[in-house]
Amino acid sequence: MRDKFVIEPQGEPDDRDRDTRHLDKWLKEDLANERTTRMNGPGDGELGGTADAVIVLAGTGKLSRALCNWLSERSRSRRISVRISATHKEEVLDIDVQGREEVQALRSRIMRMLDED
């Protein structure tokens, strides 16, 4: 069984959708066949669904590096919150950062979560 990580941007529905879609595109180059986007169906009066999580079926250095880089880039202009769940080991890591320095302070925790079995 492959390792499974669920990465869920937090916040308002529009922010979650936008951040999830952006993260999915960000990870596409490094993890093209190992990630998928979880979608919610449209609500009453809505035309399309929203994305609320990226699911990754790998625990590699590529994932932790790409996620840390994405967090650094995304949190330059605003605070961003993300929940990472490692379903295969029943662990959850909540991240709330703004700016590269805060991401760097959490880098080792993120790497431990994503790279260790």
Backbone as numpy.savetxt, mean C-alpha at the origin, in Angstrom:
# Nx Ny Nz CAx CAy CAz Cx Cy Cz
2.26 -22.08 -0.38 1.42 -20.90 -0.38 2.30 -19.65 -0.38
1.97 -18.72 -1.23 2.75 -17.48 -1.32 2.33 -16.49 -0.24
3.27 -15.64 0.15 2.97 -14.60 1.13 1.99 -13.61 0.52
1.06 -13.12 1.35 0.04 -12.20 0.87 0.05 -10.95 1.75
0.21 -9.80 1.11 0.19 -8.52 1.79 -0.94 -7.68 1.23
-1.70 -7.03 2.11 -2.76 -6.13 1.70 -2.36 -4.73 2.15
-2.25 -3.81 1.20 -1.83 -2.44 1.48 -3.04 -1.54 1.24
-3.53 -0.94 2.32 -4.77 -0.16 2.26 -4.53 1.30 2.65
-4.50 2.20 1.67 -4.46 3.62 2.03 -5.70 3.96 2.86
-5.53 4.84 3.83 -6.60 5.24 4.73 -7.07 6.65 4.38
-8.19 7.06 4.96 -8.69 8.41 4.77 -10.05 8.43 4.10
-10.39 9.57 3.54 -11.67 9.75 2.86 -11.73 8.85 1.62
-12.94 8.42 1.24 -13.07 7.50 0.09 -12.37 7.96 -1.18
-12.47 9.24 -1.53 -11.81 9.73 -2.74 -10.30 9.65 -2.62
-9.77 9.97 -1.43 -8.32 9.88 -1.20 -7.85 8.43 -1.27
-8.61 7.52 -0.64 -8.25 6.10 -0.69 -8.21 5.59 -2.12
-9.23 5.93 -2.89 -9.28 5.49 -4.28 -8.09 6.03 -5.06
-7.84 7.32 -4.94 -6.73 7.95 -5.67 -5.38 7.37 -5.25
-5.16 7.21 -3.93 -3.89 6.67 -3.45 -3.71 5.21 -3.84
-4.79 4.44 -3.78 -4.70 3.02 -4.15 -4.35 2.87 -5.62
-5.01 3.64 -6.47 -4.72 3.57 -7.92 -3.29 4.03 -8.21
-2.84 5.06 -7.51 -1.48 5.55 -7.71 -0.46 4.51 -7.25
-0.70 3.90 -6.09 0.22 2.85 -5.59 0.26 1.67 -6.55
-0.88 1.27 -7.07 -0.94 0.15 -8.02 -0.08 0.46 -9.25
-0.19 1.66 -9.78 0.64 2.04 -10.93 2.11 2.08 -10.56
2.40 2.55 -9.35 3.78 2.66 -8.87 4.44 1.29 -8.79
3.69 0.30 -8.31 4.23 -1.05 -8.12 4.24 -1.87 -9.41
3.57 -1.40 -10.43 3.41 -2.18 -11.66 4.74 -2.60 -12.28
5.70 -1.70 -12.32 6.99 -2.01 -12.96 7.73 -3.12 -12.23
7.79 -3.04 -10.90 8.56 -4.02 -10.11 7.80 -5.30 -9.82
6.48 -5.20 -9.73 5.68 -6.35 -9.29 4.50 -6.61 -10.22
4.74 -6.54 -11.50 3.67 -6.58 -12.50 2.72 -7.75 -12.32
3.22 -8.94 -12.14 2.36 -10.12 -12.07 2.06 -10.56 -10.65
2.50 -9.79 -9.67 2.36 -10.20 -8.27 1.41 -9.31 -7.49
0.74 -8.39 -8.15 -0.13 -7.47 -7.43 -1.43 -7.27 -8.19
-2.46 -6.95 -7.41 -3.78 -6.68 -7.98 -4.45 -5.61 -7.13
-5.44 -4.95 -7.69 -6.17 -3.91 -6.97 -7.51 -4.46 -6.51
-7.82 -4.24 -5.25 -9.13 -4.65 -4.73 -10.12 -3.52 -4.97
-11.24 -3.85 -5.59 -12.24 -2.86 -5.96 -13.53 -3.07 -5.18
-14.20 -1.98 -4.88 -15.54 -2.00 -4.31 -16.52 -1.62 -5.41
-17.67 -2.24 -5.42 -18.67 -1.91 -6.42 -19.22 -0.51 -6.24
-19.87 0.02 -7.27 -20.42 1.37 -7.17 -21.57 1.44 -6.17
-21.68 2.56 -5.51 -22.79 2.79 -4.59 -23.99 3.30 -5.36
-25.07 3.55 -4.65 -26.28 4.08 -5.28 -25.97 5.38 -6.00
-26.35 5.45 -7.26 -26.16 6.66 -8.05 -24.75 6.87 -8.56
-23.83 5.93 -8.32 -22.46 6.05 -8.80 -22.27 5.20 -10.05
-21.41 5.66 -10.93 -21.16 4.96 -12.18 -20.09 3.89 -12.08
-19.12 4.11 -11.24 -18.01 3.14 -11.16 -17.63 2.84 -9.73
-16.89 1.79 -9.55 -16.44 1.40 -8.23 -15.20 2.17 -7.81
-14.76 1.92 -6.58 -13.56 2.56 -6.07 -12.54 1.50 -5.66
-11.30 1.88 -5.75 -10.19 1.00 -5.34 -9.89 1.31 -3.88
-9.66 0.27 -3.07 -9.36 0.53 -1.67 -8.15 -0.22 -1.14
-7.52 -1.08 -1.96 -6.34 -1.79 -1.49 -5.58 -2.37 -2.67
-4.28 -2.51 -2.47 -3.43 -3.25 -3.41 -3.04 -4.53 -2.70
-3.25 -5.65 -3.36 -2.91 -6.95 -2.79 -1.68 -7.46 -3.51
-0.65 -7.81 -2.75 0.62 -8.26 -3.32 0.89 -9.68 -2.84
1.21 -10.55 -3.78 1.50 -11.96 -3.46 3.00 -12.20 -3.54
3.76 -11.50 -2.73 5.20 -11.67 -2.67 5.73 -10.90 -1.48
6.78 -11.38 -0.90 7.44 -10.67 0.17 8.89 -10.49 -0.22
9.16 -9.46 -0.96 10.51 -9.28 -1.49 11.03 -7.90 -1.14
12.33 -7.74 -1.29 12.94 -6.43 -1.13 12.37 -5.43 -2.11
11.95 -5.90 -3.27 11.36 -5.01 -4.26 10.13 -4.32 -3.69
9.30 -5.07 -2.98 8.07 -4.50 -2.42 8.38 -3.45 -1.36
9.26 -3.75 -0.43 9.53 -2.79 0.64 10.20 -1.53 0.09
11.13 -1.68 -0.83 11.77 -0.50 -1.43 10.76 0.34 -2.19
9.94 -0.31 -3.01 8.95 0.42 -3.81 7.93 1.12 -2.91
7.47 0.44 -1.85 6.49 1.05 -0.95 7.09 2.24 -0.21
8.32 2.11 0.28 8.97 3.23 0.98 9.17 4.41 0.04
9.57 4.14 -1.18 9.74 5.22 -2.16 8.41 5.90 -2.46
7.35 5.09 -2.60 6.02 5.65 -2.86 5.56 6.52 -1.68
5.74 6.01 -0.46 5.36 6.79 0.72 6.13 8.10 0.79
7.43 8.06 0.49 8.24 9.29 0.51 7.72 10.30 -0.50
7.43 9.83 -1.69 6.93 10.71 -2.76 5.53 11.24 -2.42
4.65 10.37 -2.00 3.24 10.72 -1.77 3.08 11.63 -0.56
3.95 11.48 0.44 3.79 12.24 1.68 4.55 13.56 1.67
5.13 13.93 0.55 5.84 15.21 0.49 4.91 16.39 0.71
3.69 16.31 0.17 2.79 17.45 0.24 1.64 17.29 1.24
1.48 16.08 1.77 0.38 15.88 2.72 0.65 14.64 3.57
-0.04 14.56 4.69 0.05 13.38 5.55 -0.66 12.23 4.86
-0.06 11.04 4.93 -0.67 9.86 4.33 -0.65 8.71 5.33
-1.75 8.00 5.38 -1.89 6.85 6.28 -2.15 5.60 5.46
-1.47 4.53 5.83 -1.58 3.26 5.13 -1.59 2.13 6.16
-2.41 1.13 5.90 -2.41 -0.08 6.73 -1.86 -1.22 5.88
-0.85 -1.92 6.41 -0.28 -3.08 5.74 -0.64 -4.30 6.57
-1.28 -5.27 5.93 -1.63 -6.52 6.59 -0.85 -7.66 5.95
-0.18 -8.44 6.76 0.49 -9.65 6.29 -0.41 -10.80 6.69
-1.32 -11.17 5.81 -2.33 -12.15 6.17 -1.75 -13.52 6.47
-0.62 -13.86 5.86 -0.02 -15.16 6.09 0.62 -15.28 7.48
0.89 -14.14 8.14 1.44 -14.20 9.50 0.59 -13.43 10.50
-0.59 -13.01 10.06 -1.55 -12.34 10.92 -0.96 -11.13 11.64
-0.28 -10.28 10.88 0.30 -9.05 11.43 -0.26 -7.85 10.69
-0.34 -6.73 11.40 -0.81 -5.48 10.82 0.14 -4.37 11.24
0.46 -3.49 10.29 1.29 -2.33 10.58 0.57 -1.10 10.05
0.24 -0.17 10.97 -0.38 1.09 10.58 0.70 2.15 10.47
0.69 2.86 9.35 1.69 3.88 9.06 0.98 5.20 8.86
1.48 6.27 9.49 0.93 7.61 9.33 2.13 8.54 9.24
2.40 9.05 8.04 3.63 9.81 7.82 3.37 11.07 6.99
4.25 12.04 7.18 4.32 13.18 6.29 5.79 13.55 6.15
6.29 13.39 4.96 7.67 13.74 4.67 8.62 12.56 4.71
9.70 12.73 4.00 10.71 11.69 3.84 11.32 11.24 5.17
11.52 12.19 6.08 12.15 11.86 7.35 11.31 10.87 8.15
10.01 11.07 8.16 9.13 10.15 8.89 9.10 8.77 8.23
9.14 8.73 6.91 9.20 7.44 6.21 10.51 6.74 6.54
11.61 7.47 6.52 12.91 6.87 6.83 12.94 6.30 8.24
12.28 6.98 9.18 12.24 6.50 10.56 11.51 5.16 10.68
10.58 4.89 9.77 9.81 3.64 9.80 10.32 2.59 8.82
11.33 2.92 8.04 11.80 2.03 6.98 12.14 0.62 7.50
12.84 0.52 8.62 13.23 -0.82 9.10 12.01 -1.63 9.53
10.99 -0.99 10.12 9.76 -1.71 10.49 9.02 -2.19 9.24
8.97 -1.34 8.22 8.31 -1.72 6.97 9.04 -2.88 6.33
10.36 -2.82 6.28 11.15 -3.88 5.66 10.99 -5.20 6.43
10.99 -5.14 7.77 10.78 -6.36 8.56 9.43 -6.98 8.26
8.43 -6.15 8.17 7.06 -6.63 7.91 6.96 -7.30 6.55
7.59 -6.73 5.54 7.42 -7.20 4.16 8.45 -8.23 3.72
9.59 -8.26 4.36 10.68 -9.12 3.86 10.92 -10.39 4.65
10.47 -10.43 5.89 10.72 -11.62 6.70 9.58 -12.61 6.60
9.88 -13.88 6.70 8.84 -14.92 6.74 8.41 -15.17 8.16
